[in-house]
């Protein structure tokens, strides 16, 4: 499995939330659901996404936008239009298909469909770090049959509906990300661009497959079929940091996901990711993230704003 597949394999929506909103100009919606990741598409009309901190981003009909982070944002017909409605998790519909649409006018000029993940543990930390606050994939590059299937499923009320919605949100995200990463090297994170270098790609895969192994640059180079100096140079150039620095951050990333998603002890997680004991993991965790593993777990379990 390549590095991207491994990161995407960890994406699992659980109780995905969807919202259809029909509007007439002027309109402006303030989203404060506290979701770590949201996908939005204009099924009719045009809009602007206005992040909490950042420049407004235009979204045309059929474009798919990915919004990262729990900070509130606004979707409006014009960046200058003041918010008229605040959307929270309570305004999304999980199970009742008859209540998942907010409408001022069923035939309004704008129709927005949004789907939100309910918990950060559903998405790899490193994948989230690779994304800007707002990503927009143009309609021409989107997987239209998949988008149409999502639209069709939202209007249904049948057994298995929530599981279907969860998987469709995952597929929509994965398809959008892969296309977006492929469009330009400027879009792709370093670990994705490094896949073009066989030796570096192989070394990355080794680190991802077995982070607990006592890797050294020499052992990675020998397994990848290049000299130690060549691997160190090419890895740093392609990925943006030396192999052992990357390994340390990857170990902490894996530990962070395990702390959030499991009840395993900090000591057992430390050994699983390559540290001898709780203290060693805590030192690395504190150095890279500024908090201890225990503090990270407590923060992940705390109620999210707006939920």
Backbone as CSV, one residue per row, in Angstrom:
resi,resn,N_x,N_y,N_z,CA_x,CA_y,CA_z,C_x,C_y,C_z
1,UNK,0.845,-1.194,0.000,0.000,0.000,0.000,0.881,1.243,0.000
2,UNK,0.638,2.207,-0.920,1.429,3.430,-0.951,1.020,4.345,0.194
3,UNK,1.822,5.395,0.418,1.618,6.264,1.567,0.249,6.937,1.516
4,UNK,-0.151,7.433,0.341,-1.455,8.079,0.237,-2.579,7.107,0.549
5,UNK,-2.487,5.888,0.029,-3.523,4.887,0.306,-3.624,4.603,1.795
6,UNK,-2.462,4.555,2.453,-2.467,4.286,3.891,-3.157,5.407,4.656
7,UNK,-2.869,6.651,4.285,-3.502,7.777,4.964,-4.995,7.835,4.663
8,UNK,-5.353,7.592,3.411,-6.759,7.632,3.031,-7.528,6.455,3.601
9,UNK,-6.833,5.332,3.816,-7.495,4.159,4.368,-7.998,4.427,5.781
10,UNK,-7.385,5.405,6.444,-7.825,5.747,7.789,-9.019,6.666,7.835
11,UNK,-9.478,7.127,6.672,-10.636,8.027,6.622,-11.908,7.203,6.752
12,UNK,-12.646,7.423,7.820,-13.864,6.655,8.067,-14.925,7.548,8.687
13,UNK,-15.884,7.976,7.876,-16.990,8.769,8.414,-17.868,7.877,9.287
14,UNK,-18.301,8.424,10.404,-19.216,7.712,11.303,-20.327,8.693,11.681
15,UNK,-21.485,8.500,11.090,-22.578,9.434,11.333,-22.410,10.723,10.552
16,UNK,-22.003,10.620,9.287,-21.812,11.804,8.456,-23.067,12.667,8.434
17,UNK,-22.869,13.975,8.466,-23.978,14.921,8.489,-24.094,15.612,7.135
18,UNK,-25.308,15.690,6.605,-25.531,16.352,5.326,-26.597,17.441,5.468
19,UNK,-26.443,18.467,4.653,-27.387,19.586,4.672,-27.586,20.114,3.260
20,UNK,-28.846,20.254,2.856,-29.196,20.904,1.579,-29.845,22.241,1.925
21,UNK,-29.368,23.309,1.312,-29.901,24.629,1.608,-30.245,25.348,0.312
22,UNK,-31.481,25.812,0.196,-31.954,26.533,-0.986,-32.148,27.999,-0.617
23,UNK,-31.627,28.907,-1.452,-31.636,30.323,-1.089,-31.871,31.221,-2.296
24,UNK,-32.331,32.428,-2.000,-32.449,33.495,-2.980,-31.571,34.667,-2.535
25,UNK,-31.035,35.410,-3.490,-30.179,36.547,-3.166,-30.985,37.650,-2.475
26,UNK,-30.346,38.344,-1.531,-29.015,38.079,-0.990,-29.082,37.006,0.085
27,UNK,-28.053,36.171,0.181,-28.047,35.126,1.196,-26.640,34.949,1.762
28,UNK,-26.573,34.496,2.999,-25.287,34.266,3.658,-25.509,33.333,4.845
29,UNK,-24.736,32.239,4.888,-24.848,31.246,5.956,-23.547,31.183,6.742
30,UNK,-23.659,31.227,8.035,-22.501,31.110,8.921,-22.471,29.687,9.458
31,UNK,-21.421,28.898,9.100,-21.300,27.514,9.555,-20.461,27.470,10.821
32,UNK,-21.064,26.960,11.893,-20.371,26.892,13.177,-20.521,25.509,13.789
33,UNK,-20.474,24.483,12.932,-20.735,23.122,13.403,-19.545,22.504,14.116
34,UNK,-18.351,23.101,13.984,-17.179,22.558,14.659,-16.657,21.293,14.032
35,UNK,-16.976,21.045,12.772,-16.508,19.834,12.101,-15.042,19.972,11.705
36,UNK,-14.237,18.904,11.843,-12.830,18.978,11.428,-12.663,19.052,9.922
37,UNK,-13.656,18.538,9.177,-13.554,18.539,7.721,-14.963,18.549,7.125
38,UNK,-15.173,19.436,6.159,-16.479,19.567,5.510,-16.287,19.627,4.004
39,UNK,-17.169,18.973,3.264,-17.202,19.083,1.809,-18.464,19.843,1.426
40,UNK,-18.329,20.756,0.482,-19.485,21.539,0.045,-19.456,21.694,-1.463
41,UNK,-20.631,21.666,-2.079,-20.732,21.868,-3.527,-21.979,22.672,-3.837
42,UNK,-21.847,23.594,-4.770,-22.987,24.374,-5.231,-23.672,23.588,-6.350
43,UNK,-24.854,23.091,-6.081,-25.615,22.367,-7.094,-26.304,23.331,-8.048
44,UNK,-26.492,24.569,-7.573,-27.088,25.597,-8.421,-26.586,26.951,-7.923
45,UNK,-26.173,27.788,-8.842,-25.699,29.114,-8.475,-24.227,29.147,-8.098
46,UNK,-23.778,30.338,-7.743,-22.386,30.560,-7.348,-22.334,31.076,-5.914
47,UNK,-21.149,30.948,-5.316,-21.015,31.367,-3.924,-19.576,31.784,-3.641
48,UNK,-19.392,32.358,-2.463,-18.066,32.666,-1.928,-17.942,31.996,-0.567
49,UNK,-16.796,31.359,-0.342,-16.482,30.810,0.975,-15.558,31.807,1.664
50,UNK,-15.971,32.259,2.833,-15.209,33.259,3.572,-14.701,32.618,4.864
51,UNK,-13.414,32.241,4.921,-12.872,31.630,6.135,-12.823,32.618,7.295
52,UNK,-12.651,32.105,8.489,-12.539,32.952,9.674,-11.352,33.899,9.525
53,UNK,-10.239,33.365,9.055,-9.046,34.162,8.789,-8.560,33.813,7.390
54,UNK,-8.678,34.721,6.458,-8.245,34.424,5.109,-9.113,35.123,4.083
55,UNK,-8.681,35.044,2.840,-9.375,35.708,1.754,-10.577,34.887,1.271
56,UNK,-11.622,35.539,0.793,-12.774,34.818,0.230,-12.366,33.984,-0.977
57,UNK,-12.994,32.821,-1.129,-12.690,31.897,-2.216,-13.958,31.663,-3.036
58,UNK,-13.923,31.887,-4.370,-15.128,31.678,-5.187,-15.393,30.198,-5.444
59,UNK,-16.670,29.841,-5.493,-17.095,28.470,-5.780,-18.187,28.531,-6.839
60,UNK,-17.967,27.853,-7.982,-18.942,27.850,-9.051,-19.833,26.630,-9.018
61,UNK,-20.826,26.556,-9.898,-21.724,25.398,-9.946,-20.950,24.105,-10.195
62,UNK,-21.158,23.118,-9.331,-20.505,21.826,-9.488,-19.137,21.717,-8.874
63,UNK,-18.509,22.843,-8.507,-17.212,22.780,-7.835,-17.375,22.097,-6.476
64,UNK,-16.327,21.398,-6.045,-16.339,20.780,-4.718,-15.294,21.466,-3.857
65,UNK,-15.722,21.967,-2.713,-14.814,22.628,-1.780,-14.599,21.739,-0.557
66,UNK,-13.342,21.658,-0.104,-13.005,20.969,1.136,-12.569,22.028,2.142
67,UNK,-13.216,22.054,3.292,-12.896,23.029,4.329,-12.345,22.299,5.545
68,UNK,-11.150,22.698,5.942,-10.453,22.026,7.045,-10.461,22.904,8.296
69,UNK,-10.684,22.259,9.435,-10.601,22.964,10.707,-11.957,23.267,11.307
70,UNK,-11.956,23.443,12.618,-13.211,23.651,13.341,-13.633,25.120,13.392
71,UNK,-12.806,26.029,12.901,-13.161,27.453,12.947,-14.388,27.721,12.088
72,UNK,-15.274,28.592,12.525,-16.457,28.937,11.723,-16.057,29.561,10.389
73,UNK,-16.935,29.447,9.413,-16.730,30.071,8.110,-18.095,30.457,7.558
74,UNK,-18.077,31.277,6.522,-19.321,31.763,5.926,-19.376,31.376,4.457
75,UNK,-20.557,30.981,3.995,-20.815,30.755,2.572,-21.902,31.736,2.176
76,UNK,-21.614,32.563,1.147,-22.543,33.641,0.812,-22.556,33.908,-0.683
77,UNK,-23.589,34.626,-1.120,-23.661,35.019,-2.527,-22.627,36.091,-2.847
78,UNK,-22.202,36.825,-1.803,-21.199,37.875,-1.953,-20.444,37.984,-0.624
79,UNK,-19.126,38.169,-0.665,-18.370,38.253,0.601,-18.866,39.357,1.526
80,UNK,-19.499,40.384,0.952,-19.957,41.508,1.766,-21.328,41.269,2.406
81,UNK,-22.036,40.224,1.990,-23.363,39.957,2.555,-23.235,39.463,3.993
82,UNK,-23.844,40.130,4.963,-23.738,39.692,6.362,-24.501,38.387,6.590
83,UNK,-24.009,37.521,7.495,-24.686,36.246,7.769,-26.127,36.446,8.219
84,UNK,-27.025,35.662,7.638,-28.436,35.728,7.968,-28.873,34.541,8.824
85,UNK,-28.117,33.423,8.689,-28.451,32.199,9.422,-27.161,31.549,9.895
86,UNK,-27.186,31.012,11.115,-26.042,30.279,11.654,-26.383,28.791,11.627
87,UNK,-25.531,28.001,10.948,-25.747,26.558,10.830,-24.880,25.853,11.856
88,UNK,-25.513,25.060,12.739,-24.777,24.244,13.708,-25.072,22.775,13.421
89,UNK,-24.477,21.892,14.215,-24.720,20.461,14.025,-26.197,20.119,14.148
90,UNK,-26.924,20.881,14.942,-28.353,20.607,15.124,-29.143,20.845,13.849
91,UNK,-28.595,21.642,12.931,-29.296,21.941,11.686,-29.032,20.906,10.602
92,UNK,-28.013,20.065,10.841,-27.763,18.967,9.911,-28.742,17.839,10.225
93,UNK,-28.952,16.967,9.264,-29.824,15.822,9.477,-29.005,14.551,9.368
94,UNK,-29.122,13.660,10.337,-28.407,12.392,10.287,-29.304,11.280,9.769
95,UNK,-30.534,11.220,10.262,-31.369,10.067,9.912,-32.693,10.432,9.234
96,UNK,-33.189,11.630,9.501,-34.517,11.976,8.984,-34.401,12.734,7.670
97,UNK,-34.663,12.043,6.577,-34.492,12.655,5.251,-35.494,13.785,5.018
98,UNK,-36.549,13.855,5.820,-37.546,14.889,5.604,-37.162,16.220,6.251
99,UNK,-36.040,16.238,6.990,-35.667,17.458,7.699,-34.256,17.915,7.346
100,UNK,-33.756,17.453,6.256,-32.375,17.792,5.935,-32.259,18.937,4.943
101,UNK,-33.321,19.703,4.794,-33.270,20.804,3.842,-33.779,22.088,4.485
102,UNK,-32.938,23.127,4.383,-33.345,24.446,4.817,-33.688,25.237,3.576
103,UNK,-34.871,25.806,3.512,-35.280,26.453,2.260,-36.067,27.718,2.528
104,UNK,-35.611,28.806,1.900,-36.409,30.025,1.868,-37.369,29.966,0.682
105,UNK,-36.915,29.334,-0.385,-37.707,29.210,-1.610,-37.229,27.951,-2.321
106,UNK,-38.087,26.930,-2.480,-37.658,25.681,-3.111,-37.047,25.886,-4.490
107,UNK,-37.414,26.957,-5.149,-36.888,27.236,-6.488,-35.868,28.361,-6.456
108,UNK,-35.210,28.536,-5.315,-34.252,29.616,-5.152,-33.104,29.545,-6.146
109,UNK,-32.418,30.656,-6.288,-31.350,30.761,-7.281,-30.103,29.982,-6.890
110,UNK,-29.966,29.635,-5.615,-28.770,28.930,-5.144,-29.164,27.677,-4.374
111,UNK,-28.421,26.598,-4.605,-28.658,25.344,-3.899,-27.310,24.799,-3.449
112,UNK,-27.115,24.712,-2.147,-25.852,24.277,-1.542,-26.025,22.917,-0.879
113,UNK,-25.113,22.000,-1.167,-25.081,20.707,-0.493,-23.774,20.623,0.280
114,UNK,-23.855,20.308,1.572,-22.650,20.169,2.381,-22.712,18.885,3.194
115,UNK,-21.545,18.248,3.354,-21.431,17.046,4.154,-20.282,17.203,5.121
116,UNK,-20.482,16.841,6.383,-19.485,17.095,7.417,-19.118,15.820,8.163
117,UNK,-17.831,15.696,8.473,-17.369,14.652,9.384,-17.645,15.106,10.808
118,UNK,-18.002,14.161,11.661,-18.402,14.530,13.016,-17.275,14.461,14.022
119,UNK,-16.167,13.794,13.693,-15.075,13.664,14.641,-13.735,13.650,13.956
120,UNK,-12.718,14.269,14.583,-11.400,14.368,13.979,-10.725,13.011,13.881
121,UNK,-11.074,12.093,14.787,-10.463,10.779,14.760,-10.781,9.979,13.511
122,UNK,-11.744,10.473,12.717,-12.109,9.774,11.487,-11.114,10.047,10.359
123,UNK,-10.214,11.005,10.553,-9.314,11.440,9.498,-7.887,11.484,10.028
124,UNK,-6.948,10.978,9.232,-5.550,10.980,9.619,-5.059,12.394,9.888
125,UNK,-4.319,12.552,10.994,-3.762,13.848,11.349,-2.835,14.375,10.252
126,UNK,-2.004,13.509,9.719,-1.058,13.961,8.686,-1.801,14.371,7.413
127,UNK,-2.904,13.722,7.125,-3.692,14.111,5.963,-4.289,15.494,6.167
128,UNK,-4.803,15.761,7.359,-5.351,17.080,7.653,-4.282,18.162,7.538
129,UNK,-3.084,17.840,8.018,-1.995,18.823,7.975,-1.593,19.160,6.540
130,UNK,-1.870,18.264,5.605,-1.467,18.479,4.215,-2.414,19.415,3.465
131,UNK,-3.549,19.759,4.078,-4.569,20.530,3.376,-4.574,21.986,3.814
132,UNK,-4.826,22.897,2.882,-5.059,24.297,3.273,-6.437,24.418,3.917
133,UNK,-6.752,25.603,4.416,-8.048,25.790,5.063,-9.197,25.557,4.087
134,UNK,-9.016,25.994,2.827,-10.049,25.827,1.812,-9.411,25.299,0.527
135,UNK,-9.940,24.186,0.020,-9.498,23.599,-1.243,-10.697,23.532,-2.172
136,UNK,-10.554,23.997,-3.412,-11.666,23.968,-4.363,-11.245,23.218,-5.617
137,UNK,-11.989,22.164,-5.940,-11.769,21.410,-7.166,-12.829,21.822,-8.182
138,UNK,-12.405,22.321,-9.361,-13.386,22.781,-10.358,-14.307,21.655,-10.823
139,UNK,-15.492,22.030,-11.230,-16.499,21.074,-11.688,-15.962,20.148,-12.783
140,UNK,-15.179,20.697,-13.711,-14.683,19.905,-14.838,-13.783,18.765,-14.390
141,UNK,-13.172,18.888,-13.200,-12.252,17.861,-12.702,-12.903,16.919,-11.697
142,UNK,-14.157,17.182,-11.346,-14.827,16.377,-10.321,-15.356,15.062,-10.904
143,UNK,-15.555,14.097,-10.022,-16.144,12.813,-10.404,-17.665,12.995,-10.371
144,UNK,-18.230,13.357,-11.483,-19.644,13.733,-11.517,-20.592,12.585,-11.176
145,UNK,-20.381,11.347,-11.690,-21.295,10.263,-11.302,-21.348,10.045,-9.789
146,UNK,-20.195,10.184,-9.123,-20.173,10.028,-7.671,-20.948,11.151,-6.993
147,UNK,-20.752,12.367,-7.459,-21.481,13.504,-6.890,-22.982,13.338,-7.096
148,UNK,-23.373,12.859,-8.271,-24.796,12.644,-8.544,-25.377,11.568,-7.630
149,UNK,-24.582,10.552,-7.330,-25.038,9.487,-6.441,-25.249,10.015,-5.026
150,UNK,-24.365,10.904,-4.587,-24.535,11.533,-3.276,-25.835,12.316,-3.235
151,UNK,-26.087,13.104,-4.272,-27.307,13.916,-4.333,-28.549,13.017,-4.286
152,UNK,-28.502,11.938,-5.029,-29.631,10.999,-5.074,-29.869,10.355,-3.711
153,UNK,-28.780,9.986,-3.039,-28.910,9.300,-1.752,-29.442,10.221,-0.662
154,UNK,-29.099,11.503,-0.720,-29.563,12.448,0.289,-31.083,12.577,0.257
155,UNK,-31.674,12.414,-0.914,-33.126,12.573,-1.061,-33.892,11.316,-0.659
156,UNK,-33.189,10.222,-0.400,-33.864,8.957,-0.080,-34.083,8.798,1.411
157,UNK,-34.961,7.876,1.746,-35.172,7.479,3.129,-35.371,5.974,3.136
158,UNK,-34.247,5.230,3.130,-34.290,3.776,3.038,-33.400,3.145,4.097
159,UNK,-33.602,1.852,4.383,-32.729,1.168,5.343,-31.264,1.246,4.905
160,UNK,-30.386,1.392,5.895,-28.954,1.471,5.597,-28.513,2.825,5.106
161,UNK,-29.405,3.818,5.233,-29.135,5.133,4.671,-27.891,5.781,5.280
162,UNK,-27.733,5.702,6.625,-26.589,6.366,7.249,-25.266,5.743,6.824
163,UNK,-25.221,4.402,6.759,-23.998,3.736,6.316,-23.657,4.134,4.886
164,UNK,-24.674,4.249,4.047,-24.470,4.648,2.659,-23.920,6.066,2.588
165,UNK,-24.474,6.962,3.386,-24.008,8.345,3.398,-22.556,8.436,3.884
166,UNK,-22.244,7.670,4.906,-20.866,7.672,5.421,-19.880,7.287,4.332
167,UNK,-20.174,6.187,3.646,-19.233,5.703,2.619,-19.163,6.679,1.445
168,UNK,-20.287,7.280,1.075,-20.283,8.217,-0.038,-19.471,9.468,0.298
169,UNK,-19.573,9.950,1.533,-18.770,11.107,1.937,-17.282,10.760,1.871
170,UNK,-16.920,9.551,2.325,-15.527,9.105,2.239,-15.047,9.074,0.796
171,UNK,-15.858,8.485,-0.080,-15.469,8.358,-1.484,-15.350,9.729,-2.153
172,UNK,-16.248,10.628,-1.818,-16.211,11.959,-2.396,-14.935,12.685,-1.966
173,UNK,-14.565,12.531,-0.699,-13.343,13.141,-0.201,-12.114,12.541,-0.874
174,UNK,-12.041,11.217,-0.928,-10.873,10.551,-1.494,-10.692,10.905,-2.964
175,UNK,-11.789,10.885,-3.719,-11.718,11.207,-5.136,-11.262,12.652,-5.351
176,UNK,-11.804,13.559,-4.556,-11.447,14.970,-4.686,-9.985,15.207,-4.345
177,UNK,-9.516,14.595,-3.254,-8.128,14.790,-2.833,-7.149,14.235,-3.854
178,UNK,-7.406,13.055,-4.352,-6.469,12.450,-5.294,-6.363,13.289,-6.565
179,UNK,-7.492,13.756,-7.054,-7.472,14.603,-8.249,-6.747,15.911,-7.971
180,UNK,-7.013,16.496,-6.835,-6.402,17.784,-6.477,-4.886,17.640,-6.325
181,UNK,-4.436,16.569,-5.674,-2.998,16.340,-5.517,-2.320,16.139,-6.871
182,UNK,-3.015,15.495,-7.802,-2.426,15.191,-9.109,-2.357,16.398,-10.038
183,UNK,-3.148,17.420,-9.755,-3.232,18.551,-10.672,-1.934,19.339,-10.777
184,UNK,-1.259,19.523,-9.668,-0.055,20.346,-9.661,0.803,19.978,-8.469
185,UNK,2.121,20.022,-8.669,3.032,19.749,-7.564,2.851,20.754,-6.438
186,UNK,2.398,21.955,-6.786,2.193,22.975,-5.756,1.086,22.579,-4.794
187,UNK,0.133,21.737,-5.259,-0.975,21.306,-4.409,-0.586,20.152,-3.499
188,UNK,0.300,19.300,-3.958,0.577,18.043,-3.263,1.554,18.226,-2.104
189,UNK,1.321,17.526,-0.997,2.279,17.567,0.112,3.577,16.870,-0.283
190,UNK,4.688,17.147,0.399,5.980,16.557,0.028,5.963,15.041,-0.041
191,UNK,5.296,14.380,0.905,5.309,12.918,0.912,4.578,12.348,-0.301
192,UNK,3.696,13.126,-0.918,3.013,12.674,-2.135,3.918,12.864,-3.346
193,UNK,4.576,14.004,-3.441,5.483,14.261,-4.556,6.664,13.295,-4.550
194,UNK,7.066,12.853,-3.367,8.230,11.967,-3.256,7.990,10.599,-3.885
195,UNK,6.745,10.266,-4.192,6.455,8.968,-4.792,7.055,8.831,-6.187
196,UNK,7.455,9.945,-6.783,8.071,9.886,-8.109,9.520,9.414,-8.055
197,UNK,10.118,9.406,-6.875,11.496,8.931,-6.692,11.424,7.533,-6.089
198,UNK,11.773,6.491,-6.841,11.615,5.108,-6.355,12.297,4.841,-5.018
199,UNK,13.524,5.328,-4.852,14.249,5.061,-3.606,13.592,5.757,-2.423
200,UNK,13.234,7.019,-2.606,12.591,7.763,-1.521,11.202,7.196,-1.223
201,UNK,10.462,6.857,-2.273,9.141,6.270,-2.082,9.230,4.962,-1.299
202,UNK,10.240,4.149,-1.633,10.416,2.875,-0.929,10.769,3.114,0.537
203,UNK,11.647,4.081,0.783,12.019,4.380,2.167,10.814,4.883,2.959
204,UNK,10.017,5.740,2.339,8.803,6.224,3.006,7.872,5.078,3.357
205,UNK,7.738,4.152,2.418,6.850,3.027,2.662,7.333,2.173,3.821
206,UNK,8.646,1.981,3.908,9.206,1.214,5.024,8.888,1.890,6.352
207,UNK,9.045,3.203,6.413,8.774,3.929,7.653,7.300,3.851,8.028
208,UNK,6.432,3.931,7.033,4.991,3.864,7.309,4.551,2.458,7.681
209,UNK,5.128,1.462,7.029,4.730,0.081,7.295,5.137,-0.378,8.689
210,UNK,6.297,0.078,9.169,6.826,-0.422,10.444,7.541,0.692,11.200
211,UNK,6.796,1.657,11.747,7.440,2.770,12.457,8.184,2.333,13.713
212,UNK,7.822,1.168,14.270,8.481,0.707,15.495,9.861,0.104,15.238
213,UNK,10.181,-0.194,13.998,11.489,-0.775,13.679,12.595,0.243,13.978
214,UNK,13.740,-0.215,14.485,14.850,0.714,14.780,15.573,1.157,13.513
215,UNK,14.905,1.922,12.701,15.467,2.342,11.427,16.630,3.311,11.608
216,UNK,17.589,3.213,10.699,18.648,4.197,10.559,18.696,4.591,9.089
217,UNK,19.385,5.664,8.796,19.511,6.058,7.396,20.224,4.964,6.618
218,UNK,21.218,4.346,7.258,21.977,3.285,6.591,21.097,2.083,6.263
219,UNK,20.246,1.668,7.211,19.399,0.499,6.954,18.326,0.820,5.918
220,UNK,17.796,2.029,5.937,16.830,2.430,4.919,17.476,2.449,3.536
221,UNK,18.709,2.986,3.465,19.416,3.075,2.185,19.710,1.695,1.631
222,UNK,20.148,0.786,2.502,20.485,-0.569,2.055,19.246,-1.270,1.499
223,UNK,18.127,-1.099,2.177,16.886,-1.741,1.732,16.335,-1.085,0.473
224,UNK,16.645,0.201,0.289,16.136,0.934,-0.879,17.074,0.869,-2.070
225,UNK,18.257,0.274,-1.894,19.164,0.066,-3.018,19.992,1.265,-3.429
226,UNK,20.208,2.211,-2.491,21.066,3.361,-2.791,22.028,3.574,-1.634
227,UNK,23.000,4.460,-1.829,23.952,4.734,-0.763,23.301,5.569,0.333
228,UNK,23.902,5.554,1.510,23.385,6.319,2.642,23.336,7.810,2.310
229,UNK,24.405,8.318,1.718,24.471,9.744,1.386,23.420,10.121,0.339
230,UNK,23.260,9.235,-0.658,22.294,9.521,-1.718,20.874,9.545,-1.166
231,UNK,20.530,8.587,-0.308,19.174,8.562,0.249,18.937,9.782,1.131
232,UNK,19.905,10.110,1.973,19.737,11.267,2.859,19.507,12.530,2.046
233,UNK,20.265,12.702,0.967,20.142,13.904,0.147,18.809,13.926,-0.599
234,UNK,18.465,12.816,-1.248,17.242,12.782,-2.044,15.993,12.836,-1.167
235,UNK,16.026,12.170,-0.038,14.883,12.175,0.877,14.632,13.594,1.378
236,UNK,15.694,14.263,1.807,15.545,15.619,2.339,15.041,16.577,1.264
237,UNK,15.544,16.422,0.043,15.114,17.277,-1.061,13.649,17.046,-1.408
238,UNK,13.262,15.784,-1.499,11.899,15.445,-1.931,10.855,15.664,-0.841
239,UNK,11.172,15.251,0.378,10.189,15.270,1.462,10.241,16.568,2.258
240,UNK,11.393,17.228,2.244,11.505,18.485,2.965,12.120,18.365,4.336
241,UNK,12.487,17.159,4.755,13.145,16.928,6.034,13.906,15.618,5.975
242,UNK,14.945,15.444,6.806,15.739,14.213,6.792,14.919,12.997,7.202
243,UNK,15.371,11.801,6.826,14.601,10.578,7.122,14.282,10.393,8.602
244,UNK,15.252,10.607,9.483,14.996,10.369,10.899,14.076,11.428,11.511
245,UNK,14.117,12.627,10.971,13.184,13.665,11.432,11.761,13.302,11.021
246,UNK,11.631,12.823,9.784,10.324,12.384,9.302,9.815,11.215,10.137
247,UNK,10.694,10.271,10.444,10.286,9.107,11.225,9.771,9.527,12.603
248,UNK,10.470,10.459,13.239,10.027,10.915,14.562,8.635,11.536,14.494
249,UNK,8.396,12.375,13.481,7.080,13.012,13.367,6.010,11.994,12.993
250,UNK,6.369,11.001,12.165,5.396,9.975,11.788,5.021,9.121,12.996
251,UNK,6.002,8.789,13.821,5.709,8.020,15.033,4.742,8.779,15.938
252,UNK,4.970,10.061,16.099,4.092,10.864,16.950,2.704,11.002,16.316
253,UNK,2.639,11.121,14.994,1.345,11.180,14.312,0.538,9.900,14.541
254,UNK,1.217,8.755,14.391,0.538,7.476,14.611,0.086,7.363,16.063
255,UNK,0.954,7.765,16.980,0.601,7.724,18.397,-0.599,8.626,18.684
256,UNK,-0.634,9.795,18.056,-1.750,10.731,18.267,-3.071,10.113,17.828
257,UNK,-3.063,9.446,16.676,-4.282,8.786,16.204,-4.701,7.663,17.152
258,UNK,-3.742,6.885,17.627,-4.051,5.779,18.541,-4.579,6.299,19.881
259,UNK,-4.019,7.388,20.355,-4.489,7.978,21.610,-5.934,8.456,21.477
260,UNK,-6.274,8.940,20.298,-7.607,9.474,20.063,-8.625,8.378,19.795
261,UNK,-8.190,7.312,19.137,-9.129,6.311,18.635,-9.233,5.065,19.500
262,UNK,-8.295,4.841,20.422,-8.294,3.623,21.222,-8.185,3.947,22.710
263,UNK,-8.382,2.917,23.521,-8.212,3.053,24.969,-6.890,2.447,25.433
264,UNK,-6.000,2.142,24.508,-4.706,1.546,24.853,-3.918,2.490,25.749
265,UNK,-3.110,1.922,26.633,-2.306,2.737,27.532,-1.233,3.488,26.751
266,UNK,-0.753,4.576,27.328,0.292,5.355,26.673,1.548,4.505,26.498
267,UNK,1.834,3.644,27.486,3.005,2.786,27.398,2.922,1.807,26.232
268,UNK,1.761,1.185,26.046,1.620,0.228,24.950,1.661,0.930,23.595
269,UNK,1.119,2.130,23.525,1.186,2.895,22.290,2.626,3.305,21.998
270,UNK,3.357,3.676,23.035,4.768,4.038,22.864,5.544,2.902,22.221
271,UNK,5.358,1.703,22.713,6.078,0.548,22.155,5.613,0.241,20.736
272,UNK,4.354,0.463,20.454,3.807,0.170,19.131,4.403,1.075,18.058
273,UNK,4.789,2.302,18.446,5.329,3.246,17.468,6.849,3.396,17.546
274,UNK,7.499,2.594,18.394,8.959,2.597,18.365,9.671,3.257,19.525
275,UNK,8.944,3.572,20.601,9.586,4.150,21.783,9.615,3.118,22.905
276,UNK,10.654,3.180,23.708,10.871,2.148,24.724,9.844,2.204,25.841
277,UNK,9.359,3.391,26.165,8.443,3.523,27.298,7.639,4.819,27.189
278,UNK,6.772,5.027,28.185,5.910,6.202,28.205,6.715,7.492,28.222
279,UNK,7.782,7.512,29.000,8.589,8.729,29.125,9.180,9.136,27.773
280,UNK,9.714,8.165,27.049,10.336,8.473,25.756,9.313,9.046,24.773
281,UNK,8.122,8.457,24.730,7.078,8.986,23.850,6.653,10.379,24.306
282,UNK,6.520,10.574,25.605,6.081,11.864,26.124,7.052,12.978,25.761
283,UNK,8.349,12.676,25.839,9.364,13.671,25.481,9.230,14.051,24.011
284,UNK,9.097,13.039,23.135,8.965,13.310,21.700,7.657,14.037,21.397
285,UNK,6.590,13.613,22.031,5.272,14.210,21.808,5.276,15.677,22.227
286,UNK,5.833,15.954,23.396,5.884,17.317,23.917,6.744,18.197,23.009
287,UNK,7.850,17.653,22.502,8.750,18.427,21.653,8.087,18.798,20.328
288,UNK,7.319,17.869,19.746,6.732,18.102,18.433,5.359,18.767,18.484
289,UNK,4.613,18.537,19.557,3.234,19.049,19.604,2.979,20.032,20.739
290,UNK,3.921,20.143,21.652,3.767,21.107,22.723,2.896,20.663,23.875
291,UNK,2.349,19.447,23.804,1.546,18.893,24.894,1.956,17.436,25.112
292,UNK,1.542,16.852,26.224,1.850,15.459,26.505,0.818,14.543,25.855
293,UNK,1.126,13.258,25.717,0.126,12.321,25.180,-1.172,12.323,25.980
294,UNK,-1.065,12.414,27.302,-2.263,12.412,28.141,-3.110,13.654,27.880
295,UNK,-2.461,14.801,27.729,-3.195,16.035,27.438,-3.857,15.961,26.064
296,UNK,-3.155,15.351,25.102,-3.722,15.190,23.760,-4.973,14.320,23.801
297,UNK,-4.919,13.223,24.545,-6.076,12.325,24.661,-7.248,13.038,25.310
298,UNK,-6.976,13.798,26.356,-8.056,14.503,27.044,-8.708,15.545,26.134
299,UNK,-7.898,16.252,25.357,-8.436,17.255,24.445,-9.280,16.609,23.351
300,UNK,-8.858,15.429,22.887,-9.598,14.735,21.819,-10.941,14.239,22.321
301,UNK,-11.036,13.939,23.592,-12.276,13.414,24.154,-13.228,14.513,24.616
302,UNK,-12.737,15.765,24.652,-13.587,16.878,25.097,-14.633,17.187,24.029
303,UNK,-15.819,17.644,24.420,-16.860,18.000,23.437,-16.342,19.068,22.486
304,UNK,-16.728,18.946,21.205,-16.295,19.910,20.196,-17.168,21.141,20.223
305,UNK,-16.609,22.339,19.933,-17.423,23.548,19.864,-18.522,23.418,18.817
306,UNK,-19.705,23.896,19.163,-20.795,23.897,18.181,-21.496,22.572,18.044
307,UNK,-21.085,21.558,18.823,-21.730,20.261,18.664,-22.592,19.962,19.869
